[in-house]
Amino acid sequence: MNVKVKATIIDSDGLSRTLTRLAHEIIEKNKGSEGLVIIGLRTRGDFIARRIAVKIEEIEGVEIPVGALDVSFYRDDFRETMEHPQVQLSDISFDIDGKHVILIDDVLYTGRTIRAALDALMDYGRPASIQLAVLVDRGHREIPIAPDYTGKNIPTSIGEEVLVKMTEIDDEDCVLLVEVDA
């Protein structure tokens, strides 16, 4: 598989500004940080969630519980496309009952991952609400799911993908529009 970078959509400084804006929007919509918990989808959504939680703490002076959710076994295409799934542990060590869960993912595409995440979250409790924050919405939904908070809308065409790179695993922060040849 060949990957050709077509454009840098967000650079390192832009990513930091985007996450700061998302943190402010979350606080504003929820009228503060009381009752909020943040859960990031493995892998990059987890790192984004942790960064947003730090920004909310800087703004509000309150530490927000942060967890990570792996949805591999909840996906509707688990048996079809995942011969050897890279399963990671979920880490939600706090109660979500009655809380306002901010679910965070890096790229929203078909909506299937988020549908799986909603199913998985219900195994942990019954939140007061679930809100979705995504770094990038690239369109092409197959399931009627829309984010509450969006870092950037990037319309893509067939053959294009959005690649999010994060320092924690990629040694750099950026969002790239790439063309993929099979």
C-alpha positions as CSV (number, residue, x, y, z in Angstrom):
1,M,0.0,0.0,0.0
2,N,1.5,3.4,-1.1
3,V,0.6,6.6,0.8
4,K,1.2,10.0,-0.8
5,V,0.8,13.1,1.3
6,K,-1.4,15.6,-0.6
7,A,-1.5,18.3,2.1
8,T,-0.8,19.1,5.7
9,I,-4.2,20.1,7.1
10,I,-3.1,20.9,10.6
11,D,0.5,21.4,11.8
12,S,1.7,21.1,15.4
13,D,0.8,24.6,16.5
14,G,-2.6,24.3,14.8
15,L,-3.3,21.0,16.6
16,S,-2.6,22.7,19.9
17,R,-4.9,25.6,19.1
18,T,-7.6,23.2,17.9
19,L,-7.5,21.1,21.1
20,T,-7.7,24.3,23.2
21,R,-10.7,25.5,21.2
22,L,-12.4,22.1,21.7
23,A,-11.7,22.3,25.4
24,H,-13.3,25.7,25.6
25,E,-16.4,24.5,23.6
26,I,-16.8,21.5,25.9
27,I,-16.7,23.7,29.0
28,E,-19.1,26.3,27.4
29,K,-21.7,23.8,26.3
30,N,-21.6,22.0,29.7
31,K,-21.6,25.3,31.7
32,G,-18.4,24.3,33.4
33,S,-16.7,21.0,34.1
34,E,-18.8,19.6,36.9
35,G,-19.9,16.0,36.2
36,L,-17.7,15.7,33.1
37,V,-15.7,12.6,32.3
38,I,-13.6,12.1,29.2
39,I,-13.2,8.9,27.4
40,G,-10.9,8.6,24.3
41,L,-11.1,5.8,21.8
42,R,-7.9,3.8,21.4
43,T,-5.4,4.7,20.1
44,R,-5.2,8.4,19.0
45,G,-8.5,9.4,20.5
46,D,-7.0,8.4,23.9
47,F,-4.1,10.8,23.4
48,I,-6.4,13.6,22.2
49,A,-8.7,13.0,25.2
50,R,-5.7,13.3,27.7
51,R,-4.6,16.5,26.1
52,I,-8.1,18.0,26.1
53,A,-8.4,17.0,29.8
54,V,-5.2,18.8,30.6
55,K,-6.4,21.9,28.8
56,I,-9.8,21.8,30.7
57,E,-7.8,21.5,34.0
58,E,-5.7,24.5,33.1
59,I,-8.9,26.5,32.3
60,E,-11.1,25.3,35.1
61,G,-8.6,24.3,37.8
62,V,-10.4,21.0,38.1
63,E,-9.0,17.6,37.2
64,I,-11.3,15.6,34.9
65,P,-11.4,11.8,35.0
66,V,-10.0,10.4,31.7
67,G,-10.4,6.9,30.4
68,A,-9.7,4.9,27.3
69,L,-12.0,2.6,25.4
70,D,-11.2,-0.1,23.0
71,V,-14.1,-1.1,20.7
72,S,-12.6,-3.9,18.7
73,F,-15.0,-6.6,19.8
74,Y,-18.0,-4.3,19.5
75,R,-17.5,-3.5,15.8
76,D,-20.1,-4.8,13.4
77,D,-17.4,-5.8,11.0
78,F,-15.3,-7.6,13.6
79,R,-15.5,-11.1,12.0
80,E,-15.3,-9.8,8.4
81,T,-12.3,-7.5,8.4
82,M,-10.4,-8.2,11.5
83,E,-8.5,-11.5,11.1
84,H,-6.1,-10.5,13.8
85,P,-7.5,-7.5,15.6
86,Q,-5.1,-5.4,17.6
87,V,-7.1,-5.5,20.8
88,Q,-6.1,-3.1,23.6
89,L,-7.4,-2.8,27.1
90,S,-10.1,-0.4,27.9
91,D,-9.2,1.7,31.0
92,I,-12.2,3.3,32.6
93,S,-11.5,3.3,36.4
94,F,-14.3,5.6,37.4
95,D,-18.1,5.5,37.5
96,I,-19.9,6.9,34.5
97,D,-23.4,6.6,35.9
98,G,-25.1,10.0,35.8
99,K,-22.0,11.7,34.3
100,H,-21.7,13.7,31.1
101,V,-19.3,11.5,29.0
102,I,-17.3,13.3,26.4
103,L,-16.4,10.6,23.9
104,I,-13.3,11.5,21.8
105,D,-12.0,10.1,18.6
106,D,-9.4,11.3,16.1
107,V,-11.3,10.9,12.8
108,L,-15.0,10.5,12.2
109,Y,-15.7,8.6,8.9
110,T,-18.6,6.1,8.5
111,G,-19.8,6.3,12.1
112,R,-19.4,2.6,12.7
113,T,-16.6,3.0,15.3
114,I,-18.7,5.5,17.3
115,R,-21.7,3.1,17.1
116,A,-19.5,0.4,18.6
117,A,-18.2,2.8,21.2
118,L,-21.8,3.6,22.3
119,D,-22.5,-0.1,22.7
120,A,-19.3,-0.6,24.7
121,L,-20.0,2.4,27.0
122,M,-23.3,0.9,28.0
123,D,-21.4,-2.0,29.6
124,Y,-19.8,0.5,32.0
125,G,-23.0,2.2,33.2
126,R,-25.7,4.7,32.3
127,P,-24.4,8.2,31.7
128,A,-26.6,11.3,31.9
129,S,-25.4,12.2,28.4
130,I,-22.8,11.2,25.8
131,Q,-21.3,13.9,23.7
132,L,-19.0,13.3,20.8
133,A,-15.8,15.3,20.0
134,V,-13.7,14.5,17.0
135,L,-10.5,16.1,15.8
136,V,-11.5,15.6,12.1
137,D,-14.8,14.9,10.5
138,R,-14.1,13.7,6.9
139,G,-17.7,12.9,5.9
140,H,-19.0,9.8,4.2
141,R,-21.3,8.6,7.0
142,E,-23.0,5.2,6.8
143,I,-24.7,5.6,10.1
144,P,-26.5,8.7,11.2
145,I,-24.0,10.0,13.8
146,A,-22.9,13.6,14.1
147,P,-20.3,15.1,16.4
148,D,-21.1,17.7,19.1
149,Y,-17.6,19.2,18.7
150,T,-15.5,19.1,15.6
151,G,-11.9,20.3,15.3
152,K,-11.9,20.5,11.5
153,N,-14.2,19.4,8.7
154,I,-12.1,17.9,5.9
155,P,-14.2,16.7,2.9
156,T,-12.5,13.7,1.3
157,S,-12.9,11.8,-1.9
158,I,-12.6,8.1,-2.6
159,G,-8.9,7.1,-2.3
160,E,-8.2,9.9,0.2
161,E,-7.7,9.4,3.9
162,V,-7.0,11.6,6.8
163,L,-3.9,10.6,8.8
164,V,-3.5,12.0,12.4
165,K,0.0,11.9,13.8
166,M,0.6,12.4,17.5
167,T,3.9,12.8,19.3
168,E,3.1,10.0,21.7
169,I,3.3,7.4,19.0
170,D,4.4,9.1,15.8
171,D,7.1,11.5,17.1
172,E,5.2,14.5,15.5
173,D,1.9,16.3,15.7
174,C,0.0,16.9,12.5
175,V,-3.0,16.0,10.4
176,L,-2.3,15.0,6.8
177,L,-4.6,14.5,3.8
178,V,-3.1,11.4,2.1
179,E,-3.9,9.5,-1.1
180,V,-3.8,5.7,-0.7
181,D,-3.0,3.3,-3.6
182,A,-3.9,-0.3,-2.9
